[in-house]
Amino acid sequence: MPVYYDCQRCTACCRWPGQVRVTEEEIRRMAAFLGMDESAFIQRYCRLAANRYGLALMEREDGACVFLDGRDCRVQPVKPQQCRDFPNLWRFDGFETRCRARPVSLPWDAYVQAVARATGRDPEEVRQILRARGMTDKTGEPAGSKFPP
């Protein structure tokens, strides 16, 4: 059975070094949520992405996300898709040593539904992402040993 990671809102992912790339739509939503003009939002909260293609959120000096406020995200309802997708649709080796998400083995359909709810994606979109990563067969069912622990 696939393992769903139930986020416990530990905010460890908000403190890791790296970049959170943002799309124009995500910038628009976050700026509106904060009651800001998009240009002002970009000037205050964005930087050029590492590969110089697009924008990423700024980090604080300690590497934490600019929107981390204690143990809360200031833009939680409209946070970027990259943030929504962690740790179920992307992760890195060893993430579980810092992330406090609770691993839960779920039947396949329940897993897809849980990931869809957590990421704000449609269940069919989740299946397509998993299929593209070789984690399902052509019918959308789990591909056995290819499924990550």
N, CA, C and O atoms as a GROMACS GRO file, in nm:
protein
  596
    1MET      N    1   0.083  -0.119   0.000
    1MET     CA    2   0.000   0.000   0.000
    1MET      C    3   0.088   0.125   0.000
    1MET      O    4   0.194   0.126   0.063
    2PRO      N    5   0.045   0.228  -0.069
    2PRO     CA    6   0.122   0.352  -0.069
    2PRO      C    7   0.118   0.420   0.068
    2PRO      O    8   0.026   0.399   0.147
    3VAL      N    9   0.219   0.500   0.092
    3VAL     CA   10   0.228   0.573   0.219
    3VAL      C   11   0.194   0.720   0.194
    3VAL      O   12   0.259   0.787   0.114
    4TYR      N   13   0.092   0.766   0.264
    4TYR     CA   14   0.053   0.907   0.261
    4TYR      C   15   0.120   0.974   0.381
    4TYR      O   16   0.120   0.919   0.491
    5TYR      N   17   0.177   1.092   0.360
    5TYR     CA   18   0.240   1.166   0.469
    5TYR      C   19   0.145   1.276   0.515
    5TYR      O   20   0.120   1.372   0.443
    6ASP      N   21   0.092   1.259   0.636
    6ASP     CA   22  -0.004   1.351   0.694
    6ASP      C   23   0.071   1.464   0.764
    6ASP      O   24   0.131   1.445   0.869
    7CYS      N   25   0.067   1.582   0.704
    7CYS     CA   26   0.140   1.698   0.755
    7CYS      C   27   0.093   1.732   0.896
    7CYS      O   28  -0.027   1.740   0.922
    8GLN      N   29   0.188   1.754   0.984
    8GLN     CA   30   0.159   1.791   1.123
    8GLN      C   31   0.186   1.940   1.147
    8GLN      O   32   0.182   1.987   1.260
    9ARG      N   33   0.214   2.013   1.039
    9ARG     CA   34   0.242   2.157   1.044
    9ARG      C   35   0.360   2.190   1.135
    9ARG      O   36   0.356   2.286   1.212
   10CYS      N   37   0.466   2.108   1.126
   10CYS     CA   38   0.586   2.132   1.207
   10CYS      C   39   0.667   2.249   1.154
   10CYS      O   40   0.751   2.303   1.226
   11THR      N   41   0.645   2.289   1.031
   11THR     CA   42   0.711   2.399   0.959
   11THR      C   43   0.858   2.372   0.926
   11THR      O   44   0.929   2.464   0.887
   12ALA      N   45   0.904   2.249   0.942
   12ALA     CA   46   1.043   2.219   0.905
   12ALA      C   47   1.068   2.248   0.757
   12ALA      O   48   1.174   2.297   0.720
   13CYS      N   49   0.970   2.217   0.673
   13CYS     CA   50   0.986   2.241   0.529
   13CYS      C   51   0.999   2.390   0.498
   13CYS      O   52   1.057   2.427   0.396
   14CYS      N   53   0.946   2.474   0.584
   14CYS     CA   54   0.952   2.620   0.565
   14CYS      C   55   1.087   2.676   0.608
   14CYS      O   56   1.116   2.794   0.584
   15ARG      N   57   1.168   2.593   0.670
   15ARG     CA   58   1.297   2.637   0.722
   15ARG      C   59   1.415   2.580   0.643
   15ARG      O   60   1.530   2.615   0.670
   16TRP      N   61   1.389   2.492   0.546
   16TRP     CA   62   1.497   2.432   0.468
   16TRP      C   63   1.549   2.529   0.366
   16TRP      O   64   1.473   2.606   0.308
   17PRO      N   65   1.678   2.526   0.344
   17PRO     CA   66   1.734   2.610   0.237
   17PRO      C   67   1.686   2.558   0.101
   17PRO      O   68   1.656   2.440   0.085
   18GLY      N   69   1.681   2.644   0.007
   18GLY     CA   70   1.635   2.609  -0.127
   18GLY      C   71   1.549   2.721  -0.180
   18GLY      O   72   1.553   2.833  -0.130
   19GLN      N   73   1.473   2.689  -0.282
   19GLN     CA   74   1.389   2.794  -0.337
   19GLN      C   75   1.248   2.743  -0.360
   19GLN      O   76   1.225   2.627  -0.394
   20VAL      N   77   1.154   2.833  -0.341
   20VAL     CA   78   1.015   2.806  -0.374
   20VAL      C   79   0.984   2.890  -0.496
   20VAL      O   80   0.965   3.012  -0.487
   21ARG      N   81   0.978   2.823  -0.610
   21ARG     CA   82   0.946   2.893  -0.734
   21ARG      C   83   0.799   2.929  -0.735
   21ARG      O   84   0.716   2.854  -0.684
   22VAL      N   85   0.767   3.044  -0.792
   22VAL     CA   86   0.628   3.090  -0.795
   22VAL      C   87   0.588   3.127  -0.938
   22VAL      O   88   0.667   3.180  -1.015
   23THR      N   89   0.463   3.096  -0.969
   23THR     CA   90   0.407   3.130  -1.100
   23THR      C   91   0.340   3.267  -1.093
   23THR      O   92   0.318   3.322  -0.985
   24GLU      N   93   0.306   3.319  -1.210
   24GLU     CA   94   0.234   3.446  -1.215
   24GLU      C   95   0.102   3.436  -1.140
   24GLU      O   96   0.064   3.530  -1.069
   25GLU      N   97   0.031   3.324  -1.155
   25GLU     CA   98  -0.097   3.306  -1.087
   25GLU      C   99  -0.078   3.301  -0.935
   25GLU      O  100  -0.158   3.359  -0.861
   26GLU      N  101   0.025   3.234  -0.889
   26GLU     CA  102   0.050   3.227  -0.745
   26GLU      C  103   0.085   3.365  -0.690
   26GLU      O  104   0.041   3.401  -0.581
   27ILE      N  105   0.162   3.441  -0.764
   27ILE     CA  106   0.195   3.578  -0.723
   27ILE      C  107   0.067   3.661  -0.714
   27ILE      O  108   0.047   3.734  -0.618
   28ARG      N  109  -0.018   3.649  -0.816
   28ARG     CA  110  -0.144   3.724  -0.816
   28ARG      C  111  -0.228   3.690  -0.693
   28ARG      O  112  -0.279   3.780  -0.626
   29ARG      N  113  -0.242   3.559  -0.662
   29ARG     CA  114  -0.323   3.517  -0.546
   29ARG      C  115  -0.264   3.563  -0.414
   29ARG      O  116  -0.337   3.612  -0.327
   30MET      N  117  -0.132   3.549  -0.398
   30MET     CA  118  -0.070   3.590  -0.272
   30MET      C  119  -0.078   3.741  -0.254
   30MET      O  120  -0.106   3.790  -0.144
   31ALA      N  121  -0.053   3.816  -0.361
   31ALA     CA  122  -0.062   3.962  -0.352
   31ALA      C  123  -0.203   4.005  -0.314
   31ALA      O  124  -0.221   4.090  -0.227
   32ALA      N  125  -0.303   3.948  -0.378
   32ALA     CA  126  -0.442   3.982  -0.346
   32ALA      C  127  -0.474   3.944  -0.202
   32ALA      O  128  -0.539   4.021  -0.131
   33PHE      N  129  -0.429   3.828  -0.157
   33PHE     CA  130  -0.454   3.783  -0.021
   33PHE      C  131  -0.396   3.882   0.080
   33PHE      O  132  -0.456   3.909   0.184
   34LEU      N  133  -0.277   3.936   0.048
   34LEU     CA  134  -0.211   4.030   0.137
   34LEU      C  135  -0.256   4.175   0.114
   34LEU      O  136  -0.210   4.266   0.183
   35GLY      N  137  -0.346   4.196   0.016
   35GLY     CA  138  -0.396   4.330  -0.013
   35GLY      C  139  -0.291   4.418  -0.076
   35GLY      O  140  -0.285   4.539  -0.050
   36MET      N  141  -0.208   4.357  -0.161
   36MET     CA  142  -0.098   4.431  -0.223
   36MET      C  143  -0.112   4.432  -0.375
   36MET      O  144  -0.177   4.346  -0.434
   37ASP      N  145  -0.050   4.529  -0.435
   37ASP     CA  146  -0.032   4.533  -0.579
   37ASP      C  147   0.071   4.425  -0.615
   37ASP      O  148   0.164   4.402  -0.538
   38GLU      N  149   0.056   4.359  -0.729
   38GLU     CA  150   0.149   4.252  -0.769
   38GLU      C  151   0.294   4.301  -0.779
   38GLU      O  152   0.386   4.230  -0.739
   39SER      N  153   0.313   4.420  -0.833
   39SER     CA  154   0.450   4.473  -0.846
   39SER      C  155   0.514   4.494  -0.709
   39SER      O  156   0.631   4.462  -0.689
   40ALA      N  157   0.437   4.546  -0.617
   40ALA     CA  158   0.489   4.567  -0.481
   40ALA      C  159   0.519   4.432  -0.416
   40ALA      O  160   0.619   4.418  -0.345
   41PHE      N  161   0.434   4.333  -0.438
   41PHE     CA  162   0.456   4.199  -0.384
   41PHE      C  163   0.588   4.142  -0.437
   41PHE      O  164   0.668   4.090  -0.360
   42ILE      N  165   0.609   4.153  -0.567
   42ILE     CA  166   0.732   4.100  -0.628
   42ILE      C  167   0.854   4.170  -0.570
   42ILE      O  168   0.952   4.104  -0.536
   43GLN      N  169   0.849   4.300  -0.559
   43GLN     CA  170   0.962   4.375  -0.506
   43GLN      C  171   0.994   4.336  -0.362
   43GLN      O  172   1.111   4.328  -0.323
   44ARG      N  173   0.891   4.313  -0.284
   44ARG     CA  174   0.911   4.285  -0.142
   44ARG      C  175   0.940   4.138  -0.111
   44ARG      O  176   1.019   4.109  -0.020
   45TYR      N  177   0.879   4.045  -0.184
   45TYR     CA  178   0.883   3.904  -0.145
   45TYR      C  179   0.947   3.808  -0.245
   45TYR      O  180   0.960   3.690  -0.215
   46CYS      N  181   0.988   3.856  -0.362
   46CYS     CA  182   1.041   3.766  -0.464
   46CYS      C  183   1.184   3.801  -0.502
   46CYS      O  184   1.231   3.913  -0.481
   47ARG      N  185   1.250   3.703  -0.559
   47ARG     CA  186   1.384   3.720  -0.614
   47ARG      C  187   1.391   3.640  -0.743
   47ARG      O  188   1.302   3.560  -0.773
   48LEU      N  189   1.494   3.662  -0.819
   48LEU     CA  190   1.516   3.586  -0.941
   48LEU      C  191   1.549   3.442  -0.903
   48LEU      O  192   1.628   3.419  -0.812
   49ALA      N  193   1.488   3.345  -0.970
   49ALA     CA  194   1.515   3.204  -0.943
   49ALA      C  195   1.662   3.173  -0.972
   49ALA      O  196   1.726   3.243  -1.050
   50ALA      N  197   1.712   3.070  -0.910
   50ALA     CA  198   1.854   3.033  -0.923
   50ALA      C  199   1.897   3.015  -1.068
   50ALA      O  200   2.009   3.051  -1.105
   51ASN      N  201   1.810   2.959  -1.152
   51ASN     CA  202   1.846   2.939  -1.292
   51ASN      C  203   1.816   3.061  -1.378
   51ASN      O  204   1.833   3.058  -1.500
   52ARG      N  205   1.771   3.168  -1.315
   52ARG     CA  206   1.740   3.296  -1.379
   52ARG      C  207   1.620   3.290  -1.472
   52ARG      O  208   1.602   3.378  -1.556
   53TYR      N  209   1.538   3.187  -1.457
   53TYR     CA  210   1.413   3.174  -1.532
   53TYR      C  211   1.298   3.176  -1.434
   53TYR      O  212   1.268   3.075  -1.371
   54GLY      N  213   1.235   3.289  -1.420
   54GLY     CA  214   1.123   3.300  -1.329
   54GLY      C  215   1.162   3.353  -1.193
   54GLY      O  216   1.276   3.393  -1.170
   55LEU      N  217   1.065   3.352  -1.104
   55LEU     CA  218   1.083   3.408  -0.971
   55LEU      C  219   1.068   3.302  -0.863
   55LEU      O  220   1.004   3.198  -0.883
   56ALA      N  221   1.128   3.329  -0.749
   56ALA     CA  222   1.116   3.243  -0.631
   56ALA      C  223   1.090   3.335  -0.512
   56ALA      O  224   1.120   3.455  -0.515
   57LEU      N  225   1.033   3.276  -0.407
   57LEU     CA  226   1.013   3.354  -0.285
   57LEU      C  227   1.147   3.381  -0.218
   57LEU      O  228   1.238   3.298  -0.223
   58MET      N  229   1.157   3.495  -0.157
   58MET     CA  230   1.277   3.528  -0.081
   58MET      C  231   1.283   3.443   0.046
   58MET      O  232   1.182   3.392   0.094
   59GLU      N  233   1.402   3.430   0.098
   59GLU     CA  234   1.419   3.363   0.226
   59GLU      C  235   1.476   3.466   0.324
   59GLU      O  236   1.531   3.568   0.284
   60ARG      N  237   1.462   3.435   0.450
   60ARG     CA  238   1.526   3.516   0.553
   60ARG      C  239   1.673   3.477   0.561
   60ARG      O  240   1.716   3.382   0.496
   61GLU      N  241   1.750   3.550   0.639
   61GLU     CA  242   1.892   3.520   0.654
   61GLU      C  243   1.918   3.378   0.700
   61GLU      O  244   2.018   3.317   0.661
   62ASP      N  245   1.829   3.323   0.783
   62ASP     CA  246   1.847   3.188   0.835
   62ASP      C  247   1.796   3.080   0.739
   62ASP      O  248   1.799   2.962   0.773
   63GLY      N  249   1.749   3.119   0.620
   63GLY     CA  250   1.701   3.025   0.520
   63GLY      C  251   1.552   2.999   0.526
   63GLY      O  252   1.497   2.933   0.438
   64ALA      N  253   1.484   3.049   0.630
   64ALA     CA  254   1.340   3.026   0.644
   64ALA      C  255   1.264   3.106   0.538
   64ALA      O  256   1.311   3.209   0.489
   65CYS      N  257   1.147   3.058   0.505
   65CYS     CA  258   1.060   3.126   0.410
   65CYS      C  259   1.022   3.264   0.464
   65CYS      O  260   1.000   3.281   0.584
   66VAL      N  261   1.014   3.358   0.376
   66VAL     CA  262   0.978   3.495   0.412
   66VAL      C  263   0.837   3.502   0.474
   66VAL      O  264   0.806   3.597   0.546
   67PHE      N  265   0.752   3.402   0.446
   67PHE     CA  266   0.616   3.403   0.498
   67PHE      C  267   0.597   3.321   0.625
   67PHE      O  268   0.485   3.310   0.675
   68LEU      N  269   0.702   3.263   0.676
   68LEU     CA  270   0.691   3.188   0.800
   68LEU      C  271   0.683   3.286   0.917
   68LEU      O  272   0.771   3.371   0.934
   69ASP      N  273   0.578   3.273   0.994
   69ASP     CA  274   0.555   3.361   1.109
   69ASP      C  275   0.537   3.272   1.231
   69ASP      O  276   0.426   3.227   1.259
   70GLY      N  277   0.645   3.246   1.304
   70GLY     CA  278   0.641   3.151   1.415
   70GLY      C  279   0.621   3.011   1.359
   70GLY      O  280   0.709   2.956   1.293
   71ARG      N  281   0.504   2.953   1.387
   71ARG     CA  282   0.472   2.821   1.332
   71ARG      C  283   0.357   2.829   1.232
   71ARG      O  284   0.291   2.729   1.203
   72ASP      N  285   0.336   2.948   1.179
   72ASP     CA  286   0.227   2.969   1.083
   72ASP      C  287   0.279   3.026   0.952
   72ASP      O  288   0.383   3.092   0.948
   73CYS      N  289   0.205   2.998   0.847
   73CYS     CA  290   0.233   3.054   0.716
   73CYS      C  291   0.140   3.172   0.694
   73CYS      O  292   0.018   3.158   0.704
   74ARG      N  293   0.196   3.288   0.667
   74ARG     CA  294   0.113   3.408   0.648
   74ARG      C  295   0.025   3.399   0.524
   74ARG      O  296  -0.073   3.473   0.513
   75VAL      N  297   0.059   3.309   0.430
   75VAL     CA  298  -0.020   3.295   0.308
   75VAL      C  299  -0.078   3.154   0.294
   75VAL      O  300  -0.104   3.108   0.183
   76GLN      N  301  -0.099   3.086   0.406
   76GLN     CA  302  -0.143   2.946   0.405
   76GLN      C  303  -0.258   2.917   0.308
   76GLN      O  304  -0.248   2.821   0.231
   77PRO      N  305  -0.366   2.994   0.307
   77PRO     CA  306  -0.478   2.960   0.217
   77PRO      C  307  -0.443   2.970   0.068
   77PRO      O  308  -0.511   2.910  -0.016
   78VAL      N  309  -0.338   3.045   0.035
   78VAL     CA  310  -0.301   3.066  -0.106
   78VAL      C  311  -0.154   3.032  -0.132
   78VAL      O  312  -0.094   3.083  -0.227
   79LYS      N  313  -0.096   2.949  -0.048
   79LYS     CA  314   0.047   2.918  -0.061
   79LYS      C  315   0.076   2.851  -0.195
   79LYS      O  316  -0.013   2.791  -0.255
   80PRO      N  317   0.200   2.862  -0.243
   80PRO     CA  318   0.237   2.806  -0.373
   80PRO      C  319   0.215   2.654  -0.381
   80PRO      O  320   0.220   2.584  -0.280
   81GLN      N  321   0.192   2.607  -0.503
   81GLN     CA  322   0.169   2.465  -0.525
   81GLN      C  323   0.288   2.382  -0.479
   81GLN      O  324   0.269   2.272  -0.427
   82GLN      N  325   0.408   2.431  -0.497
   82GLN     CA  326   0.527   2.358  -0.452
   82GLN      C  327   0.516   2.325  -0.303
   82GLN      O  328   0.552   2.215  -0.261
   83CYS      N  329   0.468   2.420  -0.225
   83CYS     CA  330   0.450   2.398  -0.081
   83CYS      C  331   0.338   2.298  -0.055
   83CYS      O  332   0.351   2.212   0.032
   84ARG      N  333   0.230   2.310  -0.129
   84ARG     CA  334   0.116   2.218  -0.112
   84ARG      C  335   0.155   2.074  -0.145
   84ARG      O  336   0.104   1.980  -0.083
   85ASP      N  337   0.243   2.058  -0.240
   85ASP     CA  338   0.280   1.924  -0.286
   85ASP      C  339   0.373   1.849  -0.191
   85ASP      O  340   0.381   1.726  -0.199
   86PHE      N  341   0.442   1.917  -0.103
   86PHE     CA  342   0.534   1.850  -0.011
   86PHE      C  343   0.456   1.794   0.107
   86PHE      O  344   0.368   1.864   0.158
   87PRO      N  345   0.483   1.675   0.155
   87PRO     CA  346   0.582   1.577   0.112
   87PRO      C  347   0.525   1.464   0.027
   87PRO      O  348   0.591   1.362   0.009
   88ASN      N  349   0.404   1.479  -0.025
   88ASN     CA  350   0.341   1.368  -0.096
   88ASN      C  351   0.370   1.362  -0.246
   88ASN      O  352   0.374   1.253  -0.302
   89LEU      N  353   0.390   1.475  -0.310
   89LEU     CA  354   0.419   1.470  -0.454
   89LEU      C  355   0.561   1.511  -0.488
   89LEU      O  356   0.601   1.502  -0.604
   90TRP      N  357   0.636   1.554  -0.391
   90TRP     CA  358   0.781   1.569  -0.409
   90TRP      C  359   0.845   1.560  -0.272
   90TRP      O  360   0.788   1.600  -0.171
   91ARG      N  361   0.965   1.507  -0.271
   91ARG     CA  362   1.043   1.496  -0.148
   91ARG      C  363   1.186   1.465  -0.187
   91ARG      O  364   1.216   1.440  -0.304
   92PHE      N  365   1.273   1.468  -0.090
   92PHE     CA  366   1.414   1.438  -0.116
   92PHE      C  367   1.460   1.332  -0.017
   92PHE      O  368   1.397   1.312   0.087
   93ASP      N  369   1.569   1.264  -0.051
   93ASP     CA  370   1.621   1.159   0.036
   93ASP      C  371   1.647   1.215   0.175
   93ASP      O  372   1.712   1.318   0.190
   94GLY      N  373   1.597   1.146   0.276
   94GLY     CA  374   1.619   1.185   0.414
   94GLY      C  375   1.522   1.289   0.468
   94GLY      O  376   1.539   1.335   0.581
   95PHE      N  377   1.421   1.327   0.389
   95PHE     CA  378   1.329   1.432   0.435
   95PHE      C  379   1.264   1.395   0.569
   95PHE      O  380   1.236   1.482   0.651
   96GLU      N  381   1.240   1.266   0.589
   96GLU     CA  382   1.168   1.223   0.708
   96GLU      C  383   1.248   1.240   0.837
   96GLU      O  384   1.192   1.227   0.946
   97THR      N  385   1.378   1.269   0.826
   97THR     CA  386   1.456   1.294   0.948
   97THR      C  387   1.428   1.433   1.005
   97THR      O  388   1.456   1.459   1.122
   98ARG      N  389   1.374   1.522   0.922
   98ARG     CA  390   1.342   1.657   0.967
   98ARG      C  391   1.194   1.688   0.965
   98ARG      O  392   1.145   1.765   1.047
   99CYS      N  393   1.124   1.628   0.872
   99CYS     CA  394   0.981   1.650   0.857
   99CYS      C  395   0.905   1.562   0.956
   99CYS      O  396   0.936   1.444   0.971
  100ARG      N  397   0.806   1.618   1.023
  100ARG     CA  398   0.729   1.544   1.123
  100ARG      C  399   0.599   1.488   1.067
  100ARG      O  400   0.512   1.446   1.144
  101ALA      N  401   0.584   1.487   0.934
  101ALA     CA  402   0.462   1.431   0.874
  101ALA      C  403   0.447   1.286   0.918
  101ALA      O  404   0.545   1.211   0.922
  102ARG      N  405   0.326   1.248   0.949
  102ARG     CA  406   0.297   1.114   0.999
  102ARG      C  407   0.270   1.021   0.881
  102ARG      O  408   0.177   1.045   0.805
  103PRO      N  409   0.353   0.915   0.865
  103PRO     CA  410   0.329   0.821   0.755
  103PRO      C  411   0.208   0.733   0.783
  103PRO      O  412   0.196   0.676   0.892
  104VAL      N  413   0.118   0.722   0.686
  104VAL     CA  414  -0.003   0.643   0.700
  104VAL      C  415  -0.018   0.558   0.574
  104VAL      O  416  -0.029   0.611   0.464
  105SER      N  417  -0.020   0.426   0.590
  105SER     CA  418  -0.045   0.338   0.476
  105SER      C  419  -0.194   0.340   0.446
  105SER      O  420  -0.277   0.318   0.534
  106LEU      N  421  -0.226   0.367   0.320
  106LEU     CA  422  -0.366   0.376   0.278
  106LEU      C  423  -0.390   0.290   0.155
  106LEU      O  424  -0.298   0.270   0.075
  107PRO      N  425  -0.510   0.238   0.140
  107PRO     CA  426  -0.544   0.173   0.013
  107PRO      C  427  -0.529   0.275  -0.099
  107PRO      O  428  -0.540   0.396  -0.077
  108TRP      N  429  -0.504   0.227  -0.219
  108TRP     CA  430  -0.472   0.314  -0.332
  108TRP      C  431  -0.571   0.428  -0.352
  108TRP      O  432  -0.529   0.544  -0.358
  109ASP      N  433  -0.700   0.401  -0.361
  109ASP     CA  434  -0.797   0.508  -0.386
  109ASP      C  435  -0.801   0.610  -0.272
  109ASP      O  436  -0.814   0.730  -0.297
  110ALA      N  437  -0.789   0.562  -0.149
  110ALA     CA  438  -0.786   0.654  -0.035
  110ALA      C  439  -0.660   0.739  -0.038
  110ALA      O  440  -0.663   0.857  -0.002
  111TYR      N  441  -0.548   0.680  -0.082
  111TYR     CA  442  -0.422   0.754  -0.096
  111TYR      C  443  -0.439   0.868  -0.197
  111TYR      O  444  -0.405   0.982  -0.169
  112VAL      N  445  -0.492   0.835  -0.314
  112VAL     CA  446  -0.511   0.938  -0.418
  112VAL      C  447  -0.600   1.049  -0.366
  112VAL      O  448  -0.571   1.167  -0.388
  113GLN      N  449  -0.709   1.015  -0.299
  113GLN     CA  450  -0.801   1.116  -0.245
  113GLN      C  451  -0.731   1.203  -0.139
  113GLN      O  452  -0.750   1.325  -0.137
  114ALA      N  453  -0.653   1.141  -0.051
  114ALA     CA  454  -0.582   1.216   0.055
  114ALA      C  455  -0.480   1.312  -0.006
  114ALA      O  456  -0.469   1.426   0.037
  115VAL      N  457  -0.406   1.265  -0.106
  115VAL     CA  458  -0.307   1.352  -0.171
  115VAL      C  459  -0.379   1.466  -0.244
  115VAL      O  460  -0.333   1.580  -0.240
  116ALA      N  461  -0.490   1.436  -0.308
  116ALA     CA  462  -0.567   1.540  -0.377
  116ALA      C  463  -0.613   1.648  -0.278
  116ALA      O  464  -0.600   1.767  -0.306
  117ARG      N  465  -0.665   1.606  -0.163
  117ARG     CA  466  -0.710   1.704  -0.062
  117ARG      C  467  -0.592   1.787  -0.010
  117ARG      O  468  -0.603   1.910   0.001
  118ALA      N  469  -0.481   1.722   0.020
  118ALA     CA  470  -0.366   1.793   0.078
  118ALA      C  471  -0.303   1.891  -0.020
  118ALA      O  472  -0.254   1.996   0.021
  119THR      N  473  -0.305   1.858  -0.149
  119THR     CA  474  -0.237   1.941  -0.248
  119THR      C  475  -0.330   2.038  -0.321
  119THR      O  476  -0.284   2.126  -0.393
  120GLY      N  477  -0.461   2.020  -0.301
  120GLY     CA  478  -0.556   2.105  -0.373
  120GLY      C  479  -0.568   2.067  -0.519
  120GLY      O  480  -0.617   2.146  -0.600
  121ARG      N  481  -0.523   1.948  -0.554
  121ARG     CA  482  -0.530   1.901  -0.692
  121ARG      C  483  -0.651   1.809  -0.710
  121ARG      O  484  -0.703   1.754  -0.613
  122ASP      N  485  -0.694   1.794  -0.832
  122ASP     CA  486  -0.800   1.700  -0.868
  122ASP      C  487  -0.742   1.558  -0.860
  122ASP      O  488  -0.626   1.538  -0.897
  123PRO      N  489  -0.820   1.460  -0.813
  123PRO     CA  490  -0.768   1.323  -0.805
  123PRO      C  491  -0.711   1.271  -0.938
  123PRO      O  492  -0.611   1.199  -0.938
  124GLU      N  493  -0.774   1.306  -1.048
  124GLU     CA  494  -0.721   1.259  -1.178
  124GLU      C  495  -0.585   1.322  -1.206
  124GLU      O  496  -0.497   1.257  -1.263
  125GLU      N  497  -0.567   1.448  -1.167
  125GLU     CA  498  -0.437   1.513  -1.184
  125GLU      C  499  -0.331   1.443  -1.099
  125GLU      O  500  -0.218   1.426  -1.144
  126VAL      N  501  -0.366   1.403  -0.977
  126VAL     CA  502  -0.274   1.328  -0.892
  126VAL      C  503  -0.235   1.198  -0.961
  126VAL      O  504  -0.117   1.164  -0.966
  127ARG      N  505  -0.333   1.126  -1.015
  127ARG     CA  506  -0.304   1.001  -1.086
  127ARG      C  507  -0.210   1.025  -1.204
  127ARG      O  508  -0.119   0.946  -1.228
  128GLN      N  509  -0.232   1.134  -1.277
  128GLN     CA  510  -0.146   1.166  -1.392
  128GLN      C  511  -0.003   1.194  -1.348
  128GLN      O  512   0.092   1.149  -1.413
  129ILE      N  513   0.013   1.266  -1.238
  129ILE     CA  514   0.147   1.295  -1.187
  129ILE      C  515   0.216   1.164  -1.146
  129ILE      O  516   0.332   1.142  -1.180
  130LEU      N  517   0.145   1.080  -1.075
  130LEU     CA  518   0.202   0.952  -1.031
  130LEU      C  519   0.235   0.863  -1.151
  130LEU      O  520   0.337   0.795  -1.151
  131ARG      N  521   0.149   0.864  -1.253
  131ARG     CA  522   0.174   0.787  -1.375
  131ARG      C  523   0.299   0.839  -1.445
  131ARG      O  524   0.381   0.759  -1.491
  132ALA      N  525   0.314   0.970  -1.454
  132ALA     CA  526   0.431   1.029  -1.520
  132ALA      C  527   0.561   0.993  -1.448
  132ALA      O  528   0.667   0.988  -1.510
  133ARG      N  529   0.552   0.968  -1.319
  133ARG     CA  530   0.670   0.930  -1.240
  133ARG      C  531   0.691   0.779  -1.237
  133ARG      O  532   0.779   0.731  -1.166
  134GLY      N  533   0.612   0.705  -1.313
  134GLY     CA  534   0.626   0.561  -1.319
  134GLY      C  535   0.576   0.490  -1.194
  134GLY      O  536   0.614   0.376  -1.168
  135MET      N  537   0.492   0.557  -1.118
  135MET     CA  538   0.443   0.500  -0.993
  135MET      C  539   0.311   0.427  -1.011
  135MET      O  540   0.259   0.367  -0.917
  136THR      N  541   0.255   0.432  -1.134
  136THR     CA  542   0.132   0.360  -1.162
  136THR      C  543   0.147   0.290  -1.297
  136THR      O  544   0.236   0.322  -1.376
  137ASP      N  545   0.060   0.194  -1.321
  137ASP     CA  546   0.057   0.132  -1.453
  137ASP      C  547  -0.032   0.216  -1.544
  137ASP      O  548  -0.078   0.323  -1.504
  138LYS      N  549  -0.056   0.169  -1.664
  138LYS     CA  550  -0.135   0.246  -1.761
  138LYS      C  551  -0.279   0.268  -1.717
  138LYS      O  552  -0.343   0.362  -1.764
  139THR      N  553  -0.330   0.184  -1.627
  139THR     CA  554  -0.467   0.201  -1.580
  139THR      C  555  -0.476   0.297  -1.463
  139THR      O  556  -0.586   0.333  -1.420
  140GLY      N  557  -0.360   0.340  -1.410
  140GLY     CA  558  -0.361   0.430  -1.296
  140GLY      C  559  -0.351   0.358  -1.162
  140GLY      O  560  -0.362   0.420  -1.056
  141GLU      N  561  -0.330   0.227  -1.167
  141GLU     CA  562  -0.314   0.150  -1.043
  141GLU      C  563  -0.167   0.150  -1.002
  141GLU      O  564  -0.081   0.170  -1.087
  142PRO      N  565  -0.136   0.128  -0.873
  142PRO     CA  566   0.002   0.131  -0.824
  142PRO      C  567   0.092   0.036  -0.901
  142PRO      O  568   0.051  -0.074  -0.940
  143ALA      N  569   0.214   0.078  -0.923
  143ALA     CA  570   0.312  -0.001  -0.998
  143ALA      C  571   0.403  -0.080  -0.907
  143ALA      O  572   0.522  -0.094  -0.935
  144GLY      N  573   0.350  -0.129  -0.798
  144GLY     CA  574   0.425  -0.218  -0.710
  144GLY      C  575   0.552  -0.160  -0.655
  144GLY      O  576   0.548  -0.060  -0.583
  145SER      N  577   0.666  -0.219  -0.689
  145SER     CA  578   0.793  -0.182  -0.627
  145SER      C  579   0.840  -0.042  -0.663
  145SER      O  580   0.930   0.009  -0.597
  146LYS      N  581   0.782   0.020  -0.764
  146LYS     CA  582   0.824   0.156  -0.801
  146LYS      C  583   0.773   0.260  -0.702
  146LYS      O  584   0.821   0.373  -0.700
  147PHE      N  585   0.674   0.222  -0.621
  147PHE     CA  586   0.616   0.319  -0.528
  147PHE      C  587   0.713   0.346  -0.416
  147PHE      O  588   0.759   0.252  -0.350
  148PRO      N  589   0.746   0.474  -0.390
  148PRO     CA  590   0.842   0.505  -0.283
  148PRO      C  591   0.786   0.472  -0.146
  148PRO      O  592   0.665   0.478  -0.125
  149PRO      N  593   0.874   0.439  -0.052
  149PRO     CA  594   0.829   0.411   0.084
  149PRO      C  595   0.776   0.536   0.151
  149PRO      O  596   0.734   0.530   0.267
   0.00000   0.00000   0.00000
